[in-house]
Amino acid sequence: MTPEAVYGGIDIGASATKVALVGGGRKILASDVRKTGVSFEASAADAMGAALALAGLRMEGLRRVVATGYGRHNVDFAHATRTEIACHARAAHFHFPRRITVVDVGGQDNKIIHVSAQGRRDSFKMNRKCAAGTGAFLEEVAQRMDVPLERIDELARRASHTVHMGSYCTVFTKTEILAHMRAGEKVPEIVAGLVESVVKRIVEMDPLAGEVVLTGGVVAHIPMLGEMLGRHVHHPVHILPDAQLAGAFGAALLAAEME
């Protein structure tokens, strides 16, 4: 890959669209994150346009673009597509080039990816049946308490204790929250319980062996989740730099490696 070459990665998720542009040193030159609207095509074009403007580039200045995520087949300017599993694994192994377990906490699903020391994906698990334990779960139950998502981390850190949440179902959890509020529990303690319920859901999905690397927008905004997970698994847990861009960054790296 020549220093002048620039590659693009675009990750169209159900909740957010992310773009990363990577240069010759495999550093992110520019990026963009925005909510995915009703049109995947429009979200892709707008996010890529914003990232290109930041980098002072035009679309024809990109050597190759790889798309990933839920809407990856709706990106008409992408040269190839790759799965989210492949892209998150690649991004995590770039920063931690050894045997790791990658946990992507997404808006609609969670993924656990076991990656070898050589960067090979040995196995993975996804929670396809229910959105409980994902970003959507936190968003919906936080709305019930009139708590903005951007305050979840702050509130969880203020908790004097963690309220136990017995249900993983979003509907039942809302009822449980009401019961805790009637019993006099404060918002920080309930929020800490909600974050811990996500952690417990992750731990139940698959064994988290060795070093764990967290990716995704949820942990980017709620790093407390990583700290709680570390206490559960009793070994190192890292949050990937620019965790929300992991899919897009991995896609850009894979685009560069297609040379």
C-alpha positions in Angstrom: 0.0 0.0 0.0 1.5 3.3 -1.1 1.5 6.3 1.3 -0.8 8.2 -1.1 -3.4 5.4 -1.2 -6.6 6.0 0.8 -9.1 3.3 1.5 -12.7 3.7 2.8 -14.7 1.5 5.2 -18.4 2.1 5.8 -20.5 0.3 8.5 -24.2 0.7 8.1 -25.8 -0.5 11.3 -29.4 -0.5 12.2 -28.8 2.4 14.6 -25.8 4.3 13.2 -23.8 4.6 10.0 -20.0 5.0 10.4 -17.3 5.8 7.9 -13.5 5.6 8.3 -10.9 6.6 5.8 -7.5 5.0 6.2 -4.2 6.2 4.7 -0.9 4.7 3.9 0.1 4.4 7.6 -3.2 2.6 8.3 -4.2 5.5 10.5 -7.7 7.0 10.4 -7.5 10.2 8.3 -11.2 11.2 8.7 -14.4 9.6 10.0 -18.1 10.3 10.3 -20.8 8.9 12.6 -24.5 9.6 12.2 -27.9 8.0 12.8 -29.0 5.6 10.1 -32.2 7.1 8.7 -34.9 5.4 6.7 -32.7 5.2 3.6 -29.5 3.2 3.9 -28.4 4.6 0.5 -28.8 8.2 1.7 -27.1 7.5 5.1 -24.2 5.9 3.3 -23.8 8.8 0.8 -24.1 11.5 3.5 -21.6 9.9 5.9 -19.1 9.2 3.2 -19.5 12.7 1.8 -18.8 14.2 5.3 -15.7 12.1 5.8 -14.3 12.9 2.4 -14.9 16.6 3.0 -12.9 16.4 6.3 -10.1 14.6 4.5 -10.1 17.1 1.6 -10.8 14.3 -0.8 -13.3 13.3 -3.5 -14.8 9.9 -4.0 -12.5 9.2 -7.0 -9.6 9.8 -4.6 -10.3 6.5 -2.8 -8.5 3.4 -4.0 -11.2 1.0 -2.7 -14.3 1.0 -0.4 -15.5 -2.0 1.6 -19.0 -1.9 3.2 -20.2 -3.9 6.2 -23.1 -3.9 8.6 -26.8 -4.5 8.3 -27.1 -2.3 5.2 -23.9 -3.2 3.5 -25.6 -4.4 0.3 -27.2 -0.9 -0.1 -23.9 0.9 -0.6 -23.7 1.4 -4.4 -20.3 2.9 -4.3 -18.6 0.1 -2.4 -16.3 -2.2 -4.3 -16.8 -5.2 -1.9 -18.7 -6.2 1.2 -17.5 -8.0 4.3 -19.4 -9.3 7.4 -19.4 -7.4 10.7 -17.6 -10.4 12.2 -14.7 -10.1 9.8 -14.4 -6.3 10.2 -14.6 -6.1 14.0 -12.1 -9.0 14.3 -9.7 -7.2 11.9 -9.9 -3.9 13.7 -9.4 -5.5 17.1 -6.5 -7.6 16.0 -4.9 -4.5 14.4 -4.7 -2.9 17.9 -4.1 -6.1 19.8 -2.1 -8.5 17.5 -2.4 -11.6 19.7 -5.0 -14.2 20.7 -8.1 -12.2 21.9 -11.8 -12.5 22.4 -13.7 -9.7 20.7 -17.1 -8.6 22.1 -19.1 -6.2 19.9 -22.0 -4.7 21.9 -24.2 -3.3 19.1 -27.4 -1.4 18.8 -29.4 -4.5 17.8 -27.2 -7.5 18.6 -24.1 -8.6 20.4 -21.3 -10.7 19.0 -18.5 -12.7 20.6 -15.6 -13.5 18.3 -12.6 -15.7 19.2 -9.6 -14.5 17.2 -6.3 -16.4 17.0 -2.8 -14.9 17.4 -2.5 -14.8 13.6 -5.8 -12.9 13.3 -7.9 -15.8 12.2 -11.5 -16.0 13.3 -11.8 -19.3 15.1 -15.4 -19.1 16.1 -18.2 -16.6 17.0 -21.6 -16.4 18.7 -24.4 -13.9 18.2 -27.6 -13.3 20.1 -30.1 -13.3 17.3 -33.2 -14.1 19.2 -33.8 -11.0 21.3 -32.4 -7.5 21.6 -32.1 -7.8 25.4 -28.6 -6.9 26.5 -28.0 -4.6 23.5 -27.9 -0.9 22.9 -31.6 -1.0 21.9 -32.4 -2.5 25.3 -30.5 0.2 27.2 -32.1 2.9 25.1 -35.6 1.7 25.6 -35.4 1.2 29.3 -33.5 4.4 29.8 -36.3 6.3 28.1 -38.7 4.8 30.6 -36.8 6.6 33.4 -36.4 9.8 31.2 -32.6 9.3 31.2 -30.6 10.3 28.1 -28.3 7.6 26.8 -25.3 10.0 27.1 -25.8 10.1 30.9 -25.9 6.4 31.5 -22.2 6.1 32.2 -22.1 9.1 34.6 -25.2 7.9 36.5 -23.9 4.3 36.8 -20.6 5.6 38.3 -22.5 7.6 41.0 -24.3 4.5 42.2 -23.7 3.4 45.8 -24.8 -0.1 45.0 -26.2 -2.0 42.0 -29.9 -3.0 41.9 -30.4 -6.5 40.7 -32.5 -6.9 37.6 -34.0 -10.4 37.4 -35.5 -10.1 33.9 -33.8 -9.8 30.5 -37.0 -9.1 28.7 -37.3 -5.4 27.8 -41.0 -5.2 28.6 -40.6 -7.1 31.9 -37.6 -5.0 32.8 -39.7 -1.8 32.5 -42.1 -3.3 35.0 -39.2 -4.2 37.3 -37.9 -0.7 37.1 -41.2 0.7 38.3 -41.2 -1.8 41.2 -37.7 -0.7 42.2 -38.7 3.0 42.0 -41.7 2.4 44.2 -39.4 0.6 46.7 -37.3 3.8 46.9 -34.3 2.9 44.8 -32.6 5.9 43.1 -31.9 6.4 39.4 -28.1 5.8 39.6 -28.5 2.5 41.4 -31.2 1.3 38.9 -29.0 2.5 35.9 -26.0 0.6 37.3 -28.3 -2.5 37.5 -29.3 -2.1 33.9 -25.6 -1.9 32.7 -24.8 -5.0 34.8 -27.7 -6.9 33.3 -26.1 -6.3 29.8 -22.8 -7.6 31.2 -24.5 -10.7 32.5 -26.2 -11.3 29.2 -22.8 -11.1 27.4 -21.1 -13.5 29.9 -23.9 -16.1 29.4 -23.5 -16.0 25.6 -20.1 -17.8 25.3 -16.9 -18.3 27.4 -14.7 -15.1 27.4 -11.3 -16.7 27.4 -8.1 -14.7 27.7 -7.9 -11.0 26.9 -11.2 -9.4 26.0 -11.5 -6.5 23.6 -14.8 -4.6 23.5 -16.0 -2.8 20.3 -19.1 -0.9 19.3 -20.9 2.3 20.0 -22.4 1.1 23.3 -19.1 0.7 25.0 -17.7 3.8 23.4 -20.4 5.8 25.2 -20.6 3.6 28.4 -17.1 2.5 29.3 -18.4 1.5 32.7 -19.7 -1.6 30.9 -16.1 -2.7 30.3 -15.2 -2.2 33.9 -18.1 -4.2 35.1 -17.3 -7.0 32.6 -13.7 -7.1 33.8 -14.9 -7.7 37.4 -17.1 -10.6 36.1 -14.4 -12.4 34.0 -11.4 -11.7 36.3 -9.0 -11.0 33.5 -8.0 -8.0 31.3 -10.8 -6.2 29.3 -9.8 -3.5 26.8 -12.0 -1.0 25.0 -10.9 -0.6 21.4 -9.7 2.9 20.5 -12.5 4.6 18.5 -14.7 1.7 19.5 -17.7 2.9 17.6 -15.7 3.0 14.4 -14.5 -0.6 14.7 -16.6 -2.0 11.9 -15.7 0.8 9.5 -12.1 0.8 10.4 -11.8 -2.9 10.0 -13.6 -2.6 6.6 -11.1 0.0 5.5 -8.2 -2.2 6.6 -9.6 -5.1 4.6 -10.0 -2.8 1.6 -6.3 -2.0 1.8 -5.4 -5.6 2.1 -7.1 -6.5 -1.2 -4.2 -5.1 -3.1 
